[in-house]
Amino acid sequence: MSRLKQCLAKEFEIKDLGQFRYFLGMKIARSKEGIVVSQRKYTLDLLKEIGMSGCKPADTPIEANVKLGEVKGGVHVNAGRYQRLVGKLIYLSHTRPDIAFAVSMVSQFMHSPCEEHFEAVFRILRYLKATPGKGLFFGKNQQRGIEVYTDADWAGSITDRRSTSGYCTFIWGNLVTWRSKKQSVVARSSAEAEFRSMAQGVCEVLWLKRVLEELKQPFSLPMRLYCDNKSAISIAHNPVLHDRTKHVEIDRHFIKEKLDEGIICTPFVPTVKQLADVFTKSLMRQPFEFQVSKLGMIDIFAPT
């Protein structure tokens, strides 16, 4: 029994079940290089449950450049079945950031799904058929930094023209949190959409900073916030208020304050290296696979 378990046993009645391997559909595999968390059995059981074990695999979870929206006069499908299926995909996305954007898209039509939306769900399942064993790898390394990539798809929704924000954060070089979500208001420019996404990213890394401080774990400052929009970065550093910033004035002051305190910095990253791109839009197979690999996703069940 480890020292931590021995300390817990003095205060509580516990039973040592050995090394942590499986919990709530998540499999934990360990090696000298690190830990892999995957949901292979959950994925295969889901495909079997809905009769798609023998379906044709897909290269990506959503077709490139596809925009889902409300379909006027479309054929409606069973909302209960749709909601249950999307709910299971939401749980699966806890270890599958590669399907986060696609699941976020289909979850916007829970109230009144049509055949088009169900086809998008089936596309996600076909992708899972091709990659059931993919999971997150948490590797050992000497890095002690906190990084966040933020991106936005300006006016991406064809229903209400709201933008989609996406970010992913890394602690010590490992992916720990990610998000793909439609913004609550319509952005009047791409810089405004990107800036709102930057503000969400700053909030996330500040929360991670507090968590590490409470756990008394080391980390280096400043935390790096990567953005591929030079206008948004310029707004963050420029304290002058003008027409381009009056719609995001609170976010502007919030980010500028953290920059001045030396808590964050905002380096520019080219779009081809923007890892948050996979959380804001549908991509072709090659850029999609490149970004997924950079997120630290591997398949330990794939034949060597």
N, C-alpha and C positions, 0 to 999 in steps of 0.2 A: 504494500500500500504506500502511495506517495506521501510526502510530508504534508501536502495540502489536504489530502483525504484524512490523514491522521488528525490534523487540527479540527476538521469538521466532525470527525467521529467523537471527539471529546465533548462537543456541544450538542450534536444531534445523533439520533439513531439512524445509521446509514448501512447500506449493503453495497459492497464493492462488486460491481458487475464486470469489471475488467476494462479493457480499452474501448473507448467510444468508437462504434463502427456504423450503427444504423439508427436513425431517429426520424419519425414522421415522414417516411418516404425518402429521406436523404441518406445517401451512403457516403461514409467518410473513409477515404483510403489514405494511408500514411506511408511515407518513404523517407530516406535520408535527405531528399531534396525539398520536401514540403508535404502539404496536405491537399487532397483533391476532394471536393464536395460535388456530388452529382445526384441525379434522380432518375437513373436508368430504369429501374424496376417500375417506378411510378409512371414513366413515359410509356413503357411497353404495356402496362396494365391499362392505361388510358386508350391506347390504340386498339387493344383487344376488345375493350368494353364497347367501343363504337363501331367495331367491325372494319377497322382500317389497317389491320396487321399486314395485309398483303397489298397495300396501296402503292402507287408509283411515287418514289421519293422526289422531293424538290430541292433545288440548290439553295434557295433563299426562303425565308418565312413569308415574304410578301413580294409580289411582282414589282419589278423596277418601275418607278415613275407612276405607280398606281395611286389614285386619290379616292378614298372612300367618302361617301356622303349620303345624305338622306335621299332615297329614291322615290320620286313622286309617281304614284301609280304602280309601284313595284309589287311583286308577289310576296306577301308577308309569310313568315315561317313561324313555327312553334316557339314562342318567346321563352317559355320555361326551359325547354331543351337547350336553346341557345345560351341562356343565362347560366345554366349548370355547366355547360361545356366551357364557356369563357371563364367562369369561376375557377375551374380546374387548371386552365392555362395560366391564370393569374398566379395561382400557387406555384405552378411549375416555373414561372419566371423568377422566382426567388433565387434560383441557382442558374438561370438561363437568361443572362442579359441580352443574348443574341435575338430573343423573341420579344423583348420588352416593347419596342416600337409597334410591332404588328399587333400585339395583345392590347396595347393602349388604343390603337385604332379601332379594333373590333369591339372593345368595351364601351365605346361611345354610343353604340346603337342597341344597348340592352333593352330599352323600352319598346322599340318597334323594329325588330330586325327583318330584313328582306333576304331574298335568295342571294343577292350579291354579297351581303355581309356573311352569310353562311359559307359561301364559296371561299371567302377570305379566311375563315376559321379552318376550313378543310385544307387550305394551302399551308397554314401553320402546322397542321398535323402531318401533312406530307413531308414538310421539312424535318419535323421531329422523327419521322420514320427513317430519314437518311442519317440523322445524328442523335440517336437515343442516348448514347453514353457520354455526351459532352458535359463537362462540368468545370467548375472554377478551381484554378490551381493557386494555392497560396505558398509561395516559395520562400526559402530562407535567403537572406541577402544582408548586405551592410547598409542599405539605404535607410535613412531616418527622416525622409521628407514627406510632406502631405501635398498632393497635387489634385487639381480638378480641371477637367476639360468641359467647357460649356459651348453650346451651339443652339441655333434656332432656325427653324424653317419658316421664313416670313410668309404670312398669309397662306399657309399650307392647306387650311381647311376649305374645301369648296362649298361647305354649307354656310359658314358664317365668316370666313376669311380671317379667323384667328390664327395666330402663329403657334407652332409647337416648340416647346423648350425641351432641351435634353442636357443632362450632365452625367459625368461619372467621376468618382473620386478614388484616389489611390493612397493607401497608407503603406509606407515602406516598400513601394513598388508593386503592391497587390491591390486589385480591385475590391472595394468593400461596399460601396453604395452606388446606385445609378437610378436615373428617373427619366421617363418620357411622358410629358403631360402638355395638354393644350393650355395656352395662356388664357387668363380670365378676361382680358380685354383685347380689342383690336389694336394692333400696332400700326402706326402711320408710316413707318419706314423700317427697313431691315436693321438699321443701327439700333432703333428703339427695341425691336424684338430681341436682338442679341444682347442688349444692355439689361433687359429684364431677366434673361437667362443667366447673365453674369451675376446679378444680384442673388438669384437662387443658389448659384454655385458658392458664392461667398458665405451665405447662411449655412450651407452644408459643411464647409470646411471649418467654420467657427464652432459648429456643434462637435465635429470630430476632434478638434483641438481641446475642447472641454472634456471630452471623454478620455482622451489620452492623459490629460492633466490629472483627472480623478484616479486613473489607473496607475499614475506615476510612471508613465512610459516616456522615453525620450523622443523628441522630434525637433526638427530644425526649422528655423524661420529665415526668410519669409516663406509662407505657403504659396505655391505657384498656381495661378489661375490662367489656363491657356484658352485663348480666343482667336478665331480666324478672321475677325472683323476689325480692321484698323480704325474705323470710325468709332466703334464702341470703346476701344482701348483709349483713343484720343479723348473721348468724352469723360472717361474715368479719371484722366490725369488733368483735364482742363477745368478749373473752377469757375470759368466764366459762363454765366447763364445766357442761353440764346434759344432761338426757336426750336432747335433740334433736341434740346434737353428739357424743355419746360414740362413735357408730358411724363418725364421720369425723374423729376427733381429729387424726390425722397431717396430713390435708389442711387442717384448720382452722389448725394451727400454721404450716404451710407458707405458706398464703395470708396469714395475719396478719403473718408475718415480712416478706413482700414489700411489704405495705401500709405497715408501720412504716418500712421503708427508703425509701419514696417511689418505688419502682420501678413500682408499679401503682396504679391507682385503680379503683373499682368503681361507676361511675354506673349508675343505673336506666334502663332503656329499656322503653317500652310494648311489649306483645306484638305489636301491629300493625307495629312498626318493628324487631322482633327478626329480623335477617337470618339467624340460625342456625336459625330455625324450619323452613326448607326442608330442613334436614339431619336432622330428627328425626321428621317426620310427613308424611303425604300431605295436600296442600292442594287447595282448590278453584282453578279456573283463574285468577280475578282476583287473589287474594293470591299465588298462585304466580308469576304473570307479574310482579307488582310486585317481589317479592323477588329474582327472577332478574335483573331490570333493575338493581337496586341492587347486585348482585354484580359488575356491570361486564361483563355478557355482551351482545354485539351480533352481528348477522348482516350482514357486509359484502357478502354475496351476494344479500341480499333486494332485490327491485326497489324503486326509489325512486319 
